[in-house]
Amino acid sequence: MRPDERVGERSPEPRRGADHNVMREVNRSLVLALVKEGGPVSRASIARSTTLAKPTVSAIVDELIADGLVRELGPGSTAVSGGRPPILLEFNARSQLVVGAHIGARRTTVAIGDAAGEEIARREFPTPTALAAGVAGADPAGAGTHIAGVAPADALRMVAAEARAAIQGTALPTARLAAVGAVLPGLTDFHTGVCLLAPNLGWRDVPVRDILAGELGAPVYVHNAGQAAAVAENLEGAGGRVGDLALLYAGTGLSAGVLSDGRVFHGVGGTAGEIGHNAVPGNEEPCNCGKVGCLETVASGPAIVRAVRRAVAAGEPSSLAGLDTFDARDVATAARAGDALAASVIAEIGAHLGLAASWLINAYNPAVVVVGGGLAPIGDLLLDPLRASVARHALAPALRGVEIRASVLGPDAEVRGAVLLALQHSETYYRVVFRA
Ligand SMILES: [Zn+2]
């Protein structure tokens, strides 16, 4: 049983006590949600909104106060009837802490959030991994060098130490840590908490959840960067809380985070959304995953650089021709400055990304597709051909009303997603369905 899916679970034998406990938990989470989202509120107004009996509400509120989740604010304004003014209750956001850790290819960000998701501390440092030595010096922030030859377990222990130090810096008790969200640049299995493959870190089958949980003493939820960015853009960015959202995560690689009703669609092995490894007929380019012809080999940052190099080698004129090293951002800058080759390469990659977006639209029927990851800042130069390609490839009924938007959160999306996912999983999740 997954901790976020308690309702609907059936025990093999009917057990009255278990049913009673479930009802009590449902009622508790209803009351807590009302205080959290509608507070400050009185006990009487909670009873009215939930139609629970007043003594039931009072008992639950007493329990929430004792647990430190809710506190009394003092009396509100005098009741209309002229009676004693009710005591108002508010949610105590600092009663719980979560850690969100985004372990990026180059840099790692650890953020401490409270139970309302507000960030109260953040630490950023070079990602301590074995392969990172290969990109040392290329770090745009220039903040220190990467630590070479660090084993994944040791790297995760260093991330945990940074998280502990960040919590200590808040002066709040470490015991309030309720959950950890860990976000990685690669294939992850949410159900086992294992990072299956992260070529940029040189990681394969790393038990991220177990290592971090051992270090931090709290449940750990592991997601990939696209899933985290999707959750963050939905709640705080371009998604506007639509719930049914697909995020095309285009950068070094290509993947997607797919949300249904605000929650990540994982699939049985946790690899749902890896559309970058769907094959494109006729494409013979070898991929990081070991296969040939994957979409990400023609629709990613490295694909942009390869396409420019190939054209330059074939004699096409470009301002990038004399450069030893350049990246996708340099190609975008050249395109904006009037470089025709750079512009046509970006348009071509945009069209390939549009193909990926049309797959997402046809398969999942989202309300919004957000384009995130390292290529998103290229903007309309990439998005215009992407939209044109979507219009050409997506099924008309699936495309109706779909909006394609650029990421709003930028490089903050992954770590915000890590915090929000930790929070989402630490809350008991009940989906109440009313039927007429
Ligand atoms: Zn592949």
Residues whose N, C-alpha, C, O or C-beta is under 5 A from the ligand:
A	BS01	ZN	G276 H277 C287 N288 C289 K291 C294
